[in-house]
Amino acid sequence: MVSEISPERRYVCDSALTVDRTRDDGKSWRKLTKGLPQKNAYTQVLRHAATVNHCNNDGVYLGTTSGSIFYTQNGGNSWEVLAEHLPPIMSREAALV
């Protein structure tokens, strides 16, 4: 039985973690994948699980429901793992301490 896509069910396309970026108000998009898992990445990034670093305009943090935090310092051109094996991350906020 095939289940329907609905707000209660979320699916990972191609089992890859991707971030899409627009720089022209949504007229065109670029898929950013360098450093993000591209095989067997059955994780989700929920709506409020990303935030920007206000001290670095190109810095972005991305939290996943599988408990990983990825970050970029170059506007998403490449990503690195900041932390893994955390509880599911439903929201992110960056703060200067």
N, C-alpha and C positions, 0 to 999 in steps of 0.2 A: 504494500500500500504506500503510495507516495503522499506525503503530507503537503499541505499548502503553505506557501510563504505568508506569514502574517506578523503582526506586531509582537505576538507571543513567541515566535520562532525566528531565530536569526541564523544565517548560514554564512560560511566563509567561502568566498569564490576562489576556486582553484587551489584551495588549502594554502594560500599565501597571504602574508601580512603586507599590506601596501598602504601608502599614504598618497593621496592625490592633491596636487597643488595647482591653484590658479593665480595668475597675476594680472588678469584682465577682467575681473568681476564675473568670472564664470563662463566667459565666451569659449575658452579653451582650458584643458586640464592636462597636467603631466603626472604620470604615475612615478612615484619615488620608491625604490625598493632596495637600493644599495645598503647592505648591513642589516636588513630586516629578513626574518626567516621566510624562505620561499617554498619550502617543502614541509608538509605535515604541520602546518601552522594553524591548528584548529583553535584559534583564539579570536576574541572579539575586542574591539575598541569601542566603548560606548561613547555617547555624545559628549559627555563632560570629562573624558579621560585624557585630554590633551590640554596643554597650557604653554604659553610662551614665556620666555625669560626676558623680563622687561629691562634687564641690564645689557642684554645682547639681542638685538633685533632679529638675528638669524637663529637664536636658540629656541628649540621646541622640545618639550617633554611629552612622551606618549605612554600611557599606562594601559595594560591589557587585562582582560578578565582571567588570564592564566597566571597573573602575578608577576609580570615582567614590566620594567620601565626601560624604554629606549629614549635616547636623546640625540639631537643634532645640534651642531654649532654653525652649520652652514646652510640654513634654510631648507633642510631636508634632502640635500644632495647626497649625503651619506649619514647613516645612523649607527649608533653603538649601544650596547647593553649597559645600563647604569645599575640595575638590580634585577635579580630573578628569584623565583620561589617565594614570592610574597603572597598574601591572600589576594583574592580577586580585587582589582583596582577599578572602582566605579567613578572616581573623580580625581583630578590633579589640580594642584595649585603650587606655583613657584613662589618662594619668598627669599629675600636676602636676609641672612642672619649674621 
